[in-house]
Amino acid sequence: MSGSVQSVLSRLAQGREDRLRHVEVRAAREAVYADWPNWVTDEVRAAYPDIAQPWRHQVEAADFAHDGLHVVLATGTASGKSLAYSLPMLTSIQSGLTAANGRGATALYIAPTKALAHDQLRTFAERELPWLRVATVDGDNSREERSWAQSHANLILTNPDLLHHSMLGNHERWAPFLKKLEYIVIDEAHVYRGVFGAHVSAVIRRLRRICAHVGSEPVVIAASATVAEPAAAVERLIGDPVRAITRDCAPTPERTIALWQPLDLNGTETAHRTATTEAAHLLADLVADGRQTLAFVRSRRAAEGVAALTRDLLREIAPELVDSVASYRGGYLPEERRALESSLREGRIRALATTNALELGIDISGLDAVVIAGWPGTRASLWQQFGRAGRGDEPALAIFIAREDPLDAFVVEHPSSVLDAPVEASVFDPSNPVILGPHLCAAASELPLTDADAERWFGANSLALLEDLAAQGFLRKRANGWFWTSRDRASDLADLRSTGGAPIRIIEQDTGRLLGTIDQASSHSTVHPGAVYTHQGVISLVTDLDLDESVATVIEETVDYTTIAHEVSEIRILHTAQSLAWGAATMNVGQVQVTSQVLSFQKRRVLTGENLGEQGLDLPERELITTAVWWTVTDDQCAAASVEVTEIPGAVHAAEHASIALLPLFATCDRWDIGGVSTALHMDTGQTTVFVYDGYPGGAGFAQHGFDIARTWLTATRDLIRECRCRDGCPSCIQSPKCGNGNNPLDKLASVRILTELLRESE
């Protein structure tokens, strides 16, 4: 271990050694080089003067693309994936200009965020290639800028939302660009999972269908973080076979990884400090020690809170650094985002508290350390965030801080479950009818949709869905295909990034200023009346949530608490798709209807988590038809597990909470993507039943994956509860932050017994 990193970690742990639960060092890795491809033009090669030789994986991916094969490059952070897609793309654009008058060949770069596309614009501008006419096209463009891009740009940088809502519906205006399209780059492809992945899959297929119509067959180059089965994931995304390059030949510095748990044992109980509070203390110490550091947190609110607390701490130990601390999250205005990125890149910002918005490939180099407050959702995301530190030869430090959360507790107790385990495969279902239906309507509005088209681009299941859409009045079938029947924009039927409904605009009451937006599904629990909302360190309270007008109104008010909404749910089984007998018990997956309502919210002190009381809310019910995995146990099995009738509700409630918390370790989701219901007697099964369901219409694949690996998943759930050091249950095992029943009843010991009996029968 590097002496400097060792000394930094020792100083951080001084007086709190019990919190440092695990340390390991990943050795530096030497690079493996390859020769420049002979098809790369001299001018393109000269645009990369700092690269004497590319790495082998860059050349292998570039060669596949140049040969006309769809390819995915799935390697780690800072492994130079941009060179791999830039070489064939730029060479094609330059060669097209040489061979023909006018624009020549074109290329399209798709990023999941505007920020990443603008970062790429800066990078390409630095290449100083006079024939490269590059433009970002997104919701921030003026009409004149977009018109110039349509007529002149040979490289366009955009995002799936712009494709969906604008480019594809106006493809006649983009036809000169699309006719000459030779490459489509899909950057950060691992982000496209769950419902978002299914939406983007449909958008990419619609794009490729229009390209085929105008006479182009662009090659797809996907760049991804390290994920399992990247070829299969990208094939699901684009609808055609893909070659995969997965061996990372880039050098990496020595990286010290520390697992940190902010708790102190007090007899048989544990006392916790929140992970975000701990992150602020570590962030302040690291910055005061001269280490430029990113702190990744789980929410917009946490990003603001960590930055504010870090500034407060630095006022006492290094006041000259207070102004070098900032926060970064989604919802900022474009000019705010770009100013923050520039300040971080240039070193003026020394400490940045961020959501996963900076997990992606924005080129931020020279960072010394990363602090991650809470499980980021997947192993792939964890390694992506770890990789933000250590761009260069200097040893890097990465610290994971466990929250009061069962999954986080499992990670620090079982480090090999994450650090030595393969990353997950991306889980999404492009055939989900709730998602695919609106995109079939959009495709029909773009070009008449024939049965052959539908089957080629959207799968055989789309044919029956077209009939359903016609029966509902969305489409009409004529001799030459299916047609969109309305004057409204078909693309408005689907919002790629939410579960439905227009985004909620967050407005400052006194000034009318737009502070940000949030999706409608999250609004009930996040911007309900009385909720605490923070923007750029300014704390406000929500005074009104108007769901009809999609507006939340806030007023600035400094408070020392945060708010947590509580929701209750009922669930009915609509269809059982698969069922397995585990002895007398059953494990099932199928379609369910969930009726939920946010009834109240708690106020909790920021620093201590102390409950300051609960307040009721008057919000409407919401209905969700989705996919669930559920298991039943009989009365005889409960008796065999020595679980009394009075203990059953607490036992299955505890098992439900812990299983929801641990499913993200096995599927590419997080706790907030899924929900659960448990009952001692369910009306549809007639037995004790535990449900875990996808929190998205039609399902997102998470519950199905839980069914597929049920024994592994529930074994880890049982072990987590059994091994937790608390006596009766705590937030690190069976208590849930989103429980609508106030975490009551819960029975830790009975849940272990009932899960053990269930798993015994599973053999």
Sequence and secondary structure as in RCSB ss.txt:
>XXXX:A:sequence
MSGSVQSVLSRLAQGREDRLRHVEVRAAREAVYADWPNWVTDEVRAAYPDIAQPWRHQVEAADFAHDGLHVVLAT
GTASGKSLAYSLPMLTSIQSGLTAANGRGATALYIAPTKALAHDQLRTFAERELPWLRVATVDGDNSREERSWAQ
SHANLILTNPDLLHHSMLGNHERWAPFLKKLEYIVIDEAHVYRGVFGAHVSAVIRRLRRICAHVGSEPVVIAASA
TVAEPAAAVERLIGDPVRAITRDCAPTPERTIALWQPLDLNGTETAHRTATTEAAHLLADLVADGRQTLAFVRSR
RAAEGVAALTRDLLREIAPELVDSVASYRGGYLPEERRALESSLREGRIRALATTNALELGIDISGLDAVVIAGW
PGTRASLWQQFGRAGRGDEPALAIFIAREDPLDAFVVEHPSSVLDAPVEASVFDPSNPVILGPHLCAAASELPLT
DADAERWFGANSLALLEDLAAQGFLRKRANGWFWTSRDRASDLADLRSTGGAPIRIIEQDTGRLLGTIDQASSHS
TVHPGAVYTHQGVISLVTDLDLDESVATVIEETVDYTTIAHEVSEIRILHTAQSLAWGAATMNVGQVQVTSQVLS
FQKRRVLTGENLGEQGLDLPERELITTAVWWTVTDDQCAAASVEVTEIPGAVHAAEHASIALLPLFATCDRWDIG
GVSTALHMDTGQTTVFVYDGYPGGAGFAQHGFDIARTWLTATRDLIRECRCRDGCPSCIQSPKCGNGNNPLDKLA
SVRILTELLRESE
>XXXX:A:secstr
  HHHHHHHHHHHTT GGGEEEEEEE  B   B    TTS HHHHHT TT SS BHHHHHHHHHHHTT  EEEE 
 TTS HHHHHHHHHHHHHHHHHHHSSTT  EEEEE SSHHHHHHHHHHHHHT  TT  EEE STT  HHHHHHHH
HH SEEEE HHHIIIIITTTHHHHHHHHHTEEEEEE SGGG  HHHHHHHHHHHHHHHHHHHHHT   EEEEEE 
S BSHHHHHHHHHSS  EEE    S B  EEEEEE  EEEETTEEEE  HHHHHHHHHHHHHHTT  EEEE SSH
HHHHHHHHHHHHHHHHH GGGGGGEEEE TT  HHHHHHHHHHHHTTS  EEEE GGGTSS       EEEEES 
 SSHHHHHHHHTTS  SSS EEEEEE  SSHHHHHHHH THHHHTS   B    TT HHHHHHHHHHHHHHS B 
HHHHHHHH TTHHHHHHHHHHTTSEEEETTEEEE  SS GGGG  TTSSSS  EEEEETTT  EEEEE HHHHHH
HSSTT EEEETTEEEEEEEEETTTTEEEEEE   SEEEEEEEEEEEEEEEEEEEEEETTEEEEEEEEEEEEEEEE
EEEEETTT  EEEEEE     EEEEEEEEEEEE HHHHHHTT  GGGHHHHHHHHHHHHHHHGGGTSS  GGGEE
EEEESS TTTSSEEEEEEESSTT  SHHHHHHHTHHHHHHHHHHHHHH S SS  TTTT  TT TTSS S  HHH
HHHHHHHHHHHH 
